[in-house]
Amino acid sequence: MGGMRSLDAFAEHKLQTRAARGLLRRPVAFRRSGASVHRGGRSWVSFAGNDYLGLSVHPAVIEA
């Protein structure tokens, strides 16, 4: 168990250091429609998934 506490302490230290430097990021909710995501009144193309071409919502793909 000592190793686990050591790893927890290491991770906590890294998180605190990043937070103190303003580098800690948190997940942000967004609205998705096809390959686009909408956040803060702007639209973006999302390359974070495997549907950046929006084919999952294409009528021919849905029909097939």
trRosetta pair geometry for C-beta under 8 A, 3 or more apart (Angstrom, degrees):
i j d omega theta_ij theta_ji phi_ij phi_ji
1 4 5.4 -53 -159 33 51 114
1 5 6.5 48 148 -18 77 101
2 5 5.9 -56 -152 36 35 108
2 6 6.3 36 151 -21 67 108
3 6 5.5 -56 -149 36 33 115
3 7 6.3 31 154 -18 67 104
4 7 5.7 -54 -148 37 32 109
4 8 6.3 35 152 -20 65 105
5 8 5.5 -52 -146 37 33 114
5 9 6.2 35 154 -20 66 105
6 9 5.8 -53 -148 36 29 111
6 10 6.4 33 152 -21 63 106
7 10 5.5 -51 -147 35 33 115
7 11 6.3 30 156 -16 65 106
8 11 5.9 -58 -147 39 29 108
8 12 6.1 28 156 -18 65 109
9 12 5.7 -54 -143 38 29 111
9 13 6.3 33 156 -21 63 106
10 13 5.9 -57 -152 34 27 112
10 14 6.5 25 152 -17 63 106
11 14 5.7 -55 -149 36 33 112
11 15 6.3 32 154 -18 66 106
12 15 5.7 -54 -147 37 31 111
12 16 6.2 30 155 -18 66 108
13 16 5.9 -57 -146 38 29 110
13 17 6.3 30 155 -21 64 108
14 17 5.8 -55 -147 35 29 112
14 18 6.4 26 157 -15 64 107
15 18 5.9 -58 -148 39 29 108
15 19 6.2 30 155 -20 65 109
15 24 6.6 62 -165 -109 70 126
16 19 5.6 -54 -144 37 30 112
16 20 6.3 32 156 -21 65 106
17 20 5.9 -55 -148 34 28 111
17 21 6.6 14 156 -7 62 111
18 21 5.9 -67 -149 45 31 103
18 23 4.4 -94 -164 80 82 100
18 24 4.6 113 119 -66 102 80
19 22 7.7 40 -179 -72 31 23
19 23 7.6 -98 -64 54 20 63
19 24 4.2 0 -86 -15 66 141
28 39 6.6 60 135 -143 123 145
29 39 7.9 158 100 -113 50 105
30 37 4.6 33 142 179 137 112
30 38 6.3 158 -176 68 89 44
30 39 4.3 -54 -115 -67 104 109
31 37 6.9 145 77 -163 44 62
31 38 4.5 -24 67 59 98 102
31 39 7.4 167 23 -67 71 61
32 36 7.2 156 -155 91 55 51
32 37 5.2 -29 -99 -104 71 76
32 38 7.6 -169 -78 15 24 78
32 46 7.2 -36 -121 0 104 151
33 36 5.5 -13 68 68 80 98
33 37 8.0 154 23 -96 61 30
33 38 7.0 25 9 -15 103 113
33 57 7.7 6 177 -35 57 176
34 51 7.8 -137 -179 143 49 111
34 54 3.6 22 178 -138 102 116
34 56 7.7 172 -134 61 56 82
34 57 4.6 -103 -97 44 80 141
35 45 5.7 3 139 -145 102 82
35 46 6.4 -159 179 44 58 79
35 51 6.3 -144 -94 130 75 76
35 52 5.2 74 -147 -172 111 36
35 53 5.9 -132 -79 107 141 6
35 54 3.4 -86 -22 -53 99 92
36 43 5.0 -10 -170 -170 126 106
36 44 6.7 139 -156 71 70 38
36 45 6.1 -52 -99 -95 63 51
36 46 7.1 130 -145 -3 15 90
36 54 7.5 10 -10 -83 70 124
37 43 7.3 151 77 -155 38 57
37 44 5.2 -24 62 65 88 93
37 45 7.8 113 16 -144 80 7
37 46 4.6 73 -17 -50 116 119
38 41 7.9 14 -178 -113 91 6
38 42 7.2 175 -149 86 61 36
38 43 5.4 -27 -97 -99 78 68
38 44 7.6 170 -85 19 30 74
39 42 6.5 -25 71 60 60 81
39 44 7.0 -19 28 8 99 119
45 52 6.4 68 166 -163 97 94
46 49 6.2 30 128 17 115 94
46 52 6.1 -139 92 -108 59 82
47 52 4.8 28 -108 -102 55 147
49 52 6.7 160 69 -50 71 75
51 54 6.4 79 159 -89 89 24
51 55 6.4 -131 -146 43 83 74
51 56 4.7 -29 -133 -5 139 118
54 57 5.7 -51 179 44 83 102
54 58 6.8 109 122 -50 79 88
55 58 5.0 -33 -150 -1 51 123
55 61 5.4 109 166 -46 81 159
56 61 6.5 -113 -127 115 23 146
57 61 7.7 43 50 64 11 122
57 62 7.1 15 -154 -50 32 118
58 61 4.4 77 68 10 95 109
58 62 6.9 -172 85 -9 46 86
59 62 5.6 -57 -143 39 32 111
59 63 6.1 32 159 -20 67 108
60 63 5.7 -53 -144 38 29 112
60 64 6.3 30 156 -21 63 106
61 64 5.8 -53 -146 35 30 110
